[in-house]
Amino acid sequence: MKLISYALTDVGRFRDHNEDSFLQRDDLGLYGVADGMGGHTAGEQASRLAVTAVEAALSATTASERQALVAAVGQATKTASAEIFSAGERNPDLEGMGTTLTVLWFRGGRVYLSHVGDSRAYLYRDGAVKQLSLDHTWVNEQVRSGQMTEAEAKGSQYRHVITRSVGFERNVEVDTLAQTVEAGDLYLLCSDGLSNYFSEEILADVFAQTFYRNLPSRLVDLANTCGGEDNITALVVQVCNDTGST
């Protein structure tokens, strides 16, 4: 199978700098999106450190078995957290910085997910979109525990409060997932500056009506039209049988 990816990041309509970073390595089957936080340039540095650390760790791995690959992608995120935390210790201006980090790694007919925070990974298959990652946010925890409805969560002033991030502490709990890849699959990695505006049903409609190479720009334009309150990053990965793309 051949992987073809397209990506775009945008500052949005109200921010004066972009704290999102993305990783796009078709040759390694490795992709990631990180949304930094920490003020000034700290968030930007945290997100860049995250994707750089993951790239370095996974490009050097010799793992080949399924369980070892799951462990490797999770450990890469843990390594990124430790490196960001250490950078904050060395530089008081960067202390307390952190980032979300969502990674997809394609190996041997499977995709391996590593995830912390509220950036998202989606799968588009057979005309439907499914969220693969779980938001680490206060409102999502309230919804899952039955303390808040989905509608209440969308309108909550606390919907942007994340409960888990990479680099804020040296050690971080990482969600991992492995699943079989099928030809024709389309994966989307995005920051919450995009996902905040779209349901899975709306994303499916956009995917069905847009050439895949145009999807990042289309999604960014739509997010800006809907408000553009945050930085926006969209990275799509198309799984093909041949060299063709749509």
C-alpha positions in Angstrom: 0.0 0.0 0.0 1.1 3.5 -0.7 0.5 6.5 1.6 -0.2 10.0 0.2 -0.5 12.9 2.5 -1.5 16.5 2.4 -1.2 19.1 5.2 -1.7 22.7 6.0 -1.5 24.8 9.1 -2.9 28.3 9.6 -2.8 30.9 12.3 -6.5 31.5 12.3 -8.3 34.9 12.4 -7.5 36.1 15.9 -4.1 34.7 17.1 -0.9 36.6 16.3 1.3 33.5 16.1 0.9 29.8 15.3 1.5 27.3 18.1 0.6 24.2 16.1 3.2 21.9 14.5 2.8 18.9 12.3 4.9 15.9 11.2 4.6 14.5 7.7 6.8 11.7 6.6 5.3 9.6 3.8 8.6 7.6 3.6 8.3 6.5 7.2 4.5 6.3 7.3 4.7 8.7 10.2 2.4 11.6 10.9 1.5 13.9 13.8 -0.2 17.0 14.9 0.7 19.0 18.1 -1.1 22.0 19.5 1.2 23.9 21.9 0.4 26.0 25.0 2.4 28.0 27.4 2.3 31.6 26.3 4.7 33.8 24.2 6.7 31.3 22.1 6.6 28.5 24.6 3.7 26.7 23.0 5.2 26.8 19.6 8.5 25.4 20.9 6.7 22.7 22.8 4.8 21.5 19.8 7.9 21.6 17.6 9.9 19.7 20.2 7.1 17.1 20.4 7.0 16.2 16.7 10.8 16.3 16.4 11.2 13.9 19.4 8.7 11.5 18.0 10.3 11.6 14.5 13.7 10.9 16.0 12.5 8.0 18.2 10.4 6.2 15.6 12.7 6.6 12.7 15.4 4.8 14.7 13.2 1.9 16.0 13.8 -1.7 15.1 10.5 -3.0 16.4 8.5 -5.2 14.1 6.0 -7.1 16.1 2.5 -5.7 16.9 2.9 -5.4 20.6 6.4 -3.9 20.2 5.2 -1.3 17.8 2.4 -0.3 20.1 4.9 0.1 22.9 7.3 2.0 20.6 4.7 4.6 19.5 3.6 5.1 23.1 7.2 5.4 24.4 8.0 8.0 21.7 5.3 10.3 23.1 6.6 9.7 26.7 10.1 10.6 25.5 8.7 13.8 23.9 7.1 14.7 27.2 10.3 14.2 29.2 12.3 16.3 26.7 9.8 19.2 26.7 9.7 19.1 30.6 13.5 19.2 30.7 13.7 22.1 28.3 11.3 24.0 30.6 13.6 23.2 33.6 16.6 24.6 31.7 14.8 27.8 30.6 12.5 29.7 33.1 10.8 31.4 30.1 9.6 28.0 28.9 8.6 26.5 32.3 5.2 25.0 32.3 4.9 24.7 28.5 3.1 21.7 27.1 1.4 20.4 24.0 -1.2 18.0 22.7 0.2 15.3 20.5 -1.6 12.9 18.2 0.5 10.5 16.1 -0.3 7.9 13.4 2.4 5.4 12.4 1.7 3.0 9.5 3.6 -0.2 9.6 2.9 -3.7 8.1 -0.7 -3.2 7.1 -1.7 -1.6 10.5 -1.8 1.9 11.8 -0.6 2.7 15.4 -2.1 5.6 17.2 -0.5 7.5 20.1 -2.5 10.3 21.7 -2.5 12.9 24.4 -4.7 16.0 24.7 -7.6 17.2 22.5 -6.1 17.2 19.0 -7.9 14.5 17.1 -7.5 11.5 14.7 -10.4 10.5 12.5 -10.9 7.7 10.0 -13.0 8.1 6.9 -14.1 4.7 5.6 -17.2 3.6 3.6 -18.6 7.1 3.6 -18.6 7.6 7.3 -16.2 9.4 9.7 -15.2 7.9 13.1 -13.1 9.6 15.7 -10.2 7.3 16.8 -8.8 9.4 19.6 -10.4 10.3 22.9 -10.4 14.0 24.0 -8.5 14.5 27.3 -10.7 17.5 28.4 -12.6 18.3 31.5 -15.9 18.5 29.6 -15.4 15.1 27.9 -14.8 13.6 31.3 -18.0 15.1 32.6 -19.9 13.7 29.5 -18.4 10.2 29.9 -19.4 10.2 33.6 -22.9 11.3 32.9 -22.5 14.7 34.6 -23.0 16.7 31.4 -24.8 16.2 28.1 -23.1 16.6 24.7 -25.0 19.8 24.1 -23.9 21.2 27.5 -20.4 20.3 26.8 -20.4 22.2 23.4 -21.6 25.3 25.2 -19.4 25.1 28.2 -16.9 27.8 29.0 -14.5 25.0 30.1 -14.6 23.1 26.9 -11.0 24.0 26.1 -9.6 22.9 29.4 -7.4 19.8 28.8 -6.7 17.3 31.5 -3.6 15.7 30.0 -0.7 17.2 28.0 2.8 16.3 26.7 5.6 18.1 28.6 3.7 19.9 31.4 4.9 17.0 33.5 7.9 14.7 32.9 5.7 11.6 32.8 2.4 11.4 30.9 -0.2 8.7 30.4 -0.5 7.9 26.7 -3.5 6.4 24.8 -2.5 3.9 22.2 -4.4 2.0 19.6 -3.6 -0.4 16.7 -5.9 -1.3 13.9 -5.8 -2.8 10.4 -5.6 -0.5 7.5 -7.7 -0.9 4.3 -7.0 0.5 0.8 -9.3 3.5 0.4 -9.0 4.6 4.0 -8.5 8.3 4.7 -7.2 9.5 8.0 -7.4 13.1 9.3 -5.2 14.5 12.1 -6.2 18.0 13.3 -5.9 20.5 16.1 -9.0 21.6 18.0 -9.0 24.9 16.0 -10.6 22.7 13.3 -12.4 20.0 15.1 -14.3 22.4 17.3 -16.4 23.5 14.3 -17.3 20.1 12.7 -19.3 17.0 13.6 -18.3 13.7 12.1 -21.3 14.0 9.7 -20.2 17.3 8.4 -16.6 16.1 8.0 -17.9 13.1 6.0 -19.8 15.4 3.7 -16.7 17.6 3.1 -14.6 14.5 2.4 -17.1 13.1 -0.1 -17.3 16.4 -2.0 -13.6 17.4 -2.1 -10.5 16.1 -3.9 -8.3 14.7 -1.1 -5.3 16.9 -2.2 -7.6 20.0 -1.5 -8.9 18.8 1.8 -6.5 20.6 4.1 -7.1 24.0 2.5 -10.9 23.4 2.3 -11.0 22.5 6.0 -8.9 25.4 7.0 -11.0 27.8 5.0 -14.2 26.4 6.5 -12.8 26.7 10.1 -11.8 30.3 9.4 -15.3 31.0 8.0 -16.9 29.5 11.1 -14.9 31.7 13.4 -11.1 30.9 13.2 -10.7 31.5 16.9 -7.6 29.3 17.2 -4.7 28.0 15.2 -5.9 25.4 12.6 -4.0 22.4 11.4 -5.3 19.7 9.1 -3.2 16.7 7.9 -4.9 13.9 5.8 -3.4 10.6 4.9 -4.8 8.6 2.0 -4.2 4.8 1.8 -3.8 3.7 -1.8 -3.2 0.4 -3.7 -1.2 2.3 -6.4 0.4 5.6 -7.1 -2.9 7.3 -8.0 -4.6 9.9 -5.8 -7.9 11.7 -5.8 
